């Protein structure tokens, strides 16, 4: 009887999450994510994921973020057919995420063909809307906390991971000759400081654990996030400036809007115009209100009349690209929230072109910026840059650059350690993934400190592990 884990992505990095679980002839792919970041990393998305002889019976998703789900249309476009198991919240968010990604792929390919900068003639999108439709047709939404049988000897169960709507940790059970074995994937774990999302649910027991380490070497400030945000906004407004917030359309945009409303209600900031320039965020917000089970009691997303308590007083949602361009020309004081969160495309780039050259403005990062992205480059001024290249133009950087790591939807190493410590029967083997090498190595040591008898393996590169 064979049992192995093939780590195909998110090994020594935080994107391209893909792990193939193989047990006695059955194989399930946990997450099917896109590689994101610099060109040499994104290029991996064009490579075959697996040898054609390798069988995949099912895909199981922890959540809808593209670094965990975005390769699915490519997989279906290559001819794979099978069930994609996920939580109900993920099943509602995933079509929104994938259709937007397919649209951007089409736009990128079209622009490359018009400008002629691609080596491919013609340039093609990584996947299409038709590929996304195939994914959606094969989604199998599942309730949390109920065991689902995948094969005679294999079952799975979803539990709340507290990261975004639908985000789940996943447990597998395997009927082993020496007794049932449990394997747990943490997925991306949240924390207990979000003003809207519930904290991750505990896991009672597991024999082996695959755990993320995005912030395995860092701690988030335990500060009042409303007051922290208000201080940044207030100094921007006092300069007559515009506060530009690159935000992930799913999760972060909704939380920021609520924080602005709280800051207004507490009298910490004036009621300035707040523009949400992200059609996908508007669609995702509707999904958020449809899943109160993932939200804290008392948050606006858990109430029937929550919309009355959620949006800022002077809220504007753009619809057309013309609306977006007009927003680029408005003066401050003003808040603009736009996607994409790592500056890897979308309307946010037009806002940065307009706002970065002016010192009265502020660009506020409030989510993880992967290495090699424009977001990380600007956030940390990598190489001491004083210009940012956008749409083949050098844009001067004169605006204030600020970061609120306390708004991250990922737990830090203390949050992850606390989640592991709550297990009544902790794992004998812990595998660390989904982090850069420094974060993975640090997280491995934190796990060894709390589980001194466990075997701890940081997956610093793709590879295979045999368990049980």
Secondary structure, DSSP 8 states (H G I E B T S, - for coil): --EEEEE-SSSSSSS---EEEEETTEEEEE------SSHHHHGGGGS-SS-TT----EEE-S--SHHHHTTHHHHHHTT---EEEEEHHHHHHHHHHHHHHHHHHHHHHHHHHHHT--SSSS---SS-HHHHHHHHHTEEEE-TT--EEEETTEEEEEEE-SSSTT-EEEEEEEEETTEEEEEEE--S---S--SSB-------B-SEEEEE-TBTT-----S-HHHHHHHHHHHHHHTT-EEEEE--TTTHHHHHHHHHHHHHHTTSS---EEEEE-HHHHHHHHHHHT-GGGB-TTSGGGSTTTHHHHS-TTEEE--SHHHHHHHHH--SSEEEEES-TTSSSSTHHHHHHHHTT-TT-EEEE-S---TTSHHHHHHHTGGG-SEEEETTEEEE--SEEEE-GGG-SS-BHHHHHHHHHT-SB--SEEEEESS-HHHHHHHHHHHHHH-TTSEEEE--SSEEEE--
